[in-house]
Amino acid sequence: ILTKTYYSKIDGLISISKFTFNRLLKVYPNLRIKPIIIPPSINLDGVKSIKRMENKVKKILFVGMIKARKGLLEAIEALNKYKLKYSANFIFNIVGQFDKNDEYYKIILKQITKYNLEDNIKFRGKINDDELNKYYSDADLFLMLPIDVCNKFEGYGMVYIEANARGIPSIGSINSGAEDAIKDNISGFLVDPLDSEEIAKKLHQV
């Protein structure tokens, strides 16, 4: 009731993405305010241009907290398909804070074991900026497949921009804030997070 009242009275609205504003319209379809879209940006100070070298092992990077809406289970499904169809010669580095007692984390571990991906998927935990820069510098591509979970979603996706700033293509989900952060077929690919075959194909293409 409160939000409906103040949305009916405001004269303007700033949103970080078209996707986020469109989600607002689903809740308040009669909203007549035209939004100002101001995407988040990153500080490029200290981001050095990287002379990319082909790794002997494909390095795939994820940066973020271990949450269901980040799409890690969907990423594991795609990586399994990639391993079976294209190559087992890859490492998926998962950088970010996690709780070993969290149920979602335990489910992820079960999937990794189920697909025999223990040698391919590594949890790096929370790291400092210098270490993070090293992972970005060494990556061949960035992979995060956001999904909508109980009305929780990714409104943009700064990590895609951080990867692009270092010359790394990103793979993200349609129907998420990644649509605003990734220019499809230019700075990366937008995919259906549930289409593991197509994601595996894009992983191979990169």
C-alpha positions as CSV (number, residue, x, y, z in Angstrom):
1,I,0.0,0.0,0.0
2,L,2.8,2.4,0.9
3,T,4.8,1.8,-2.3
4,K,1.7,2.1,-4.4
5,T,1.0,5.5,-2.8
6,Y,4.4,7.0,-3.4
7,Y,4.8,5.6,-6.9
8,S,1.6,7.4,-7.7
9,K,3.0,10.7,-6.5
10,I,6.5,10.8,-7.7
11,D,7.5,13.0,-10.8
12,G,10.5,11.0,-11.9
13,L,12.4,7.8,-11.5
14,I,15.9,6.6,-12.1
15,S,16.6,3.0,-12.9
16,I,19.9,1.1,-13.3
17,S,18.5,-0.8,-16.3
18,K,15.5,-1.2,-18.6
19,F,15.1,-4.7,-17.3
20,T,14.7,-3.4,-13.7
21,F,12.2,-0.8,-14.7
22,N,10.1,-3.4,-16.7
23,R,10.0,-5.5,-13.6
24,L,8.5,-2.6,-11.8
25,L,5.9,-2.2,-14.5
26,K,4.8,-5.8,-13.8
27,V,4.0,-4.8,-10.3
28,Y,2.6,-1.4,-11.2
29,P,1.3,-1.7,-14.8
30,N,-0.4,1.7,-14.7
31,L,2.8,3.6,-13.8
32,R,3.0,6.5,-16.2
33,I,6.5,7.8,-15.3
34,K,9.1,7.6,-18.0
35,P,12.3,6.4,-16.4
36,I,15.8,7.8,-16.7
37,I,18.1,4.8,-17.3
38,I,21.5,5.4,-15.7
39,P,23.5,2.1,-15.8
40,P,26.2,1.6,-13.1
41,S,29.8,2.2,-14.2
42,I,33.2,1.1,-13.0
43,N,36.4,2.9,-12.2
44,L,38.9,2.1,-14.9
45,D,41.9,3.4,-12.9
46,G,44.3,0.6,-12.5
47,V,42.6,-1.6,-15.1
48,K,45.4,-2.3,-17.5
49,S,44.9,-3.4,-21.1
50,I,45.7,-7.1,-21.2
51,K,47.7,-8.7,-24.0
52,R,45.6,-11.9,-24.3
53,M,47.4,-15.2,-24.6
54,E,45.8,-18.5,-25.4
55,N,45.8,-20.6,-22.3
56,K,46.6,-24.3,-22.5
57,V,43.6,-24.8,-20.2
58,K,40.5,-22.8,-20.9
59,K,39.9,-20.5,-17.9
60,I,36.3,-19.6,-17.2
61,L,35.5,-17.2,-14.4
62,F,32.5,-16.5,-12.1
63,V,32.6,-13.6,-9.6
64,G,29.7,-13.2,-7.1
65,M,28.1,-14.6,-4.0
66,I,26.9,-18.2,-4.1
67,K,23.2,-17.7,-4.4
68,A,20.5,-19.5,-6.5
69,R,19.7,-16.4,-8.5
70,K,23.3,-16.3,-9.8
71,G,22.6,-19.5,-11.8
72,L,25.5,-21.6,-10.7
73,L,23.6,-24.9,-11.0
74,E,22.7,-23.9,-14.6
75,A,26.3,-23.1,-15.3
76,I,27.3,-26.5,-14.0
77,E,24.8,-28.2,-16.3
78,A,26.2,-26.3,-19.3
79,L,29.8,-27.1,-18.3
80,N,28.9,-30.8,-18.1
81,K,27.6,-30.6,-21.7
82,Y,30.7,-28.7,-22.7
83,K,33.0,-31.4,-21.2
84,L,31.1,-34.2,-22.8
85,K,30.8,-32.7,-26.3
86,Y,33.8,-30.4,-26.7
87,S,36.6,-30.5,-24.1
88,A,37.5,-31.5,-20.6
89,N,40.4,-29.1,-20.6
90,F,39.0,-26.2,-18.6
91,I,38.8,-24.7,-15.1
92,F,35.8,-22.9,-13.8
93,N,37.0,-20.5,-11.1
94,I,34.2,-19.4,-8.7
95,V,35.3,-16.3,-6.8
96,G,33.1,-15.1,-4.0
97,Q,32.0,-15.6,-0.5
98,F,30.1,-18.7,0.4
99,D,28.9,-20.6,3.5
100,K,29.8,-24.3,3.6
101,N,26.6,-25.0,5.6
102,D,24.4,-23.3,3.0
103,E,21.9,-25.8,1.4
104,Y,22.4,-24.3,-2.1
105,Y,26.2,-24.7,-1.8
106,K,25.7,-28.4,-0.8
107,I,23.4,-28.9,-3.8
108,I,26.1,-27.5,-6.0
109,L,28.7,-29.9,-4.6
110,K,26.4,-32.8,-5.3
111,Q,26.1,-31.8,-8.9
112,I,29.8,-31.4,-9.3
113,T,30.3,-34.9,-7.9
114,K,27.5,-36.3,-10.1
115,Y,29.2,-35.0,-13.2
116,N,32.8,-35.8,-12.1
117,L,33.7,-32.1,-12.3
118,E,35.8,-32.0,-9.2
119,D,39.0,-31.3,-11.2
120,N,37.3,-28.7,-13.3
121,I,35.4,-26.5,-10.8
122,K,37.3,-24.6,-8.1
123,F,35.9,-22.5,-5.3
124,R,38.3,-19.6,-4.6
125,G,36.3,-17.9,-1.8
126,K,36.5,-14.2,-1.0
127,I,39.7,-12.6,-2.2
128,N,41.3,-9.2,-2.3
129,D,41.4,-6.8,-5.3
130,D,44.9,-7.8,-6.4
131,E,44.0,-11.5,-6.5
132,L,40.8,-10.7,-8.3
133,N,42.6,-8.8,-11.0
134,K,44.9,-11.8,-11.5
135,Y,41.8,-14.0,-12.1
136,Y,40.3,-11.6,-14.5
137,S,43.7,-11.2,-16.3
138,D,44.0,-15.0,-16.7
139,A,40.4,-15.6,-17.8
140,D,39.3,-16.6,-21.3
141,L,35.7,-15.8,-20.6
142,F,33.2,-14.8,-17.9
143,L,30.2,-16.9,-17.1
144,M,27.2,-16.0,-14.9
145,L,23.7,-17.2,-15.7
146,P,21.2,-15.3,-13.5
147,I,17.7,-16.7,-13.0
148,D,14.6,-15.3,-11.3
149,V,14.2,-17.0,-7.9
150,C,11.2,-16.1,-5.8
151,N,11.1,-12.6,-7.3
152,K,14.8,-12.1,-6.6
153,F,16.8,-11.2,-9.8
154,E,19.9,-9.6,-11.2
155,G,19.0,-6.0,-12.0
156,Y,22.2,-5.3,-14.0
157,G,25.5,-7.2,-13.7
158,M,28.6,-5.1,-13.0
159,V,30.8,-8.2,-13.2
160,Y,30.1,-8.4,-17.0
161,I,31.4,-4.8,-17.4
162,E,34.4,-5.6,-15.2
163,A,35.2,-8.6,-17.4
164,N,34.7,-6.6,-20.7
165,A,37.0,-3.8,-19.4
166,R,39.8,-6.4,-19.3
167,G,39.0,-7.7,-22.8
168,I,37.1,-10.8,-21.6
169,P,33.8,-11.7,-23.3
170,S,30.8,-12.5,-21.1
171,I,28.0,-15.0,-21.2
172,G,24.8,-14.0,-19.4
173,S,21.1,-14.7,-19.3
174,I,18.2,-13.4,-21.3
175,N,15.4,-12.1,-19.1
176,S,17.8,-10.6,-16.6
177,G,19.8,-7.4,-16.1
178,A,22.5,-9.0,-18.3
179,E,20.4,-7.9,-21.3
180,D,21.5,-4.3,-20.4
181,A,25.1,-5.1,-19.6
182,I,26.0,-7.4,-22.5
183,K,25.8,-6.4,-26.2
184,D,24.9,-9.8,-27.8
185,N,27.5,-11.1,-30.3
186,I,29.7,-8.0,-29.6
187,S,30.8,-8.0,-25.9
188,G,29.6,-11.5,-25.3
189,F,26.5,-13.7,-25.6
190,L,23.0,-13.7,-24.1
191,V,21.6,-17.2,-23.7
192,D,18.7,-19.0,-22.2
193,P,20.1,-20.2,-18.8
194,L,18.1,-23.4,-19.1
195,D,19.5,-24.3,-22.5
196,S,22.7,-26.1,-21.5
197,E,23.4,-27.3,-25.1
198,E,23.3,-23.7,-26.5
199,I,25.5,-22.5,-23.6
200,A,28.0,-25.2,-24.2
201,K,28.1,-24.2,-27.8
202,K,28.8,-20.6,-26.9
203,L,31.5,-21.7,-24.4
204,H,33.2,-23.6,-27.2
205,Q,32.8,-20.6,-29.6
206,V,34.6,-18.3,-27.2
